[in-house]
Amino acid sequence: MHLTVSVVVPTYNRAGLIGETLQRILGQSMPPAEVIVVDDGSTDDTEAVLARFGARIRVKRIPNSGEIAARNHGIGLARGTLIAFCDSDDLWEVDHLARMVALWQAEPRLTAAYANFRIVQVSTWRERTKFDDAPEGYWQALRQVGNEAGVFDQPIVDRLIRFMPFFPSALVVHAERFRALGAWDAAVNRWMSQDLATAFRLAEHPPLGVVLVPTVGIRKHPGNFSADVQKMNLGDARILEYLLATRPSLAPHAEAIRGSIVRRRLEALELAFARRDWTGLREILALLPAEAVRGRPRLKARIAAVPAVLREPLARGLLALGTVKSTLLGGQRARSDAPGSSA
């Protein structure tokens, strides 16, 4: 089976990063048939950086419309059997496309496939991968395809509610099938955690492929939003509410999704308190059902309501008490597995 791959790269004001991203894409051991860069109205030197690549890339400049809109615009231009996505600040290992195409050759029915990834800070790639953080049993239903890949043959919505290990720069889709599903969910364009809505769409339409080895690097830098876990938790909750309201197919998962929404907001409340973000904390409280604000969250809500002169010493004392308790119990603060904070 002959497969061609189009790569779609949405970008906005990434002059300092997109050059290395494109070099990595163009340097793949299995080169793509085309690389489409959708410049979403950049106002920095992105246009000049793109010009250096000449005919090796196709550039389409559009008025600033948002990342999802830019991706969908690229899909409209793509001519490949498969479409791979890469954000303009992320990096691929040299064999990323080769591994993804090999998965399709082994299982041609795939609608989409994700690769594992690692976080990159400055030029350091973390050893631990995102898939390493998955809860116990998360991959048990995966049908093995070769030594380093697999396929979910059934929907995995229940898994995504618990843990979200997938990221756009690690996604490859079958062009025709993805378009038939509606492509990227444009209704949440410009929302925080916007990619989550499309991940759930794909989770409902197996088979879904997975490359278990990390072939993608997600760069963390001051310009990306996913570094702010408080905002990402709140964004996840908003997306999950949207999914419940707009996708009847998710009704069987309603209770679990509502529970996840509450958990994300409680985690955001904890972070707001630790930051002394009193305005944010009050906004989060307004989103939570009263029965969810019990124990320490209720105490934190009360501290947020006292006069400003008393807040800081009370907050310090409560946080210190929590640290001492954790130490005595040999515990460790739970890591957030918010779906949208997948990186």
Buried (B, 14 or more C-beta within 10 A) or exposed (E): EEBBBBBBBBBBBBBBBBBBBBEBBBEBEBBBBBBBBBBBBBEEEBEEBBEEBEEEBBBBEBEEBBBBBBBBBBBEEBEBBBBBBBBBBBBBBEBBBBBBBBBBEEBEEBBBBBBBBBBBEEEEBBEEBBBEEBEEEBBEEBBEBEEBBBBBBEBBBEBBBEBBBBBBBBBBBBBEBBBEBEBBBBEBBEBBBBBBBBBBBBBBBBBBBBBBBBBBBBBBEEEBEBBBBBBBBBBBBBBBBBBBEEBEEBEEBEEBBBEBBBBBBBBBBBBBBEEEBBEBBBBBBEBBEEEBBEEBBEBBBEBBEEEEEEBEEBBEEBEEEBEEEEEEEEEEEEEBBBBBBBB
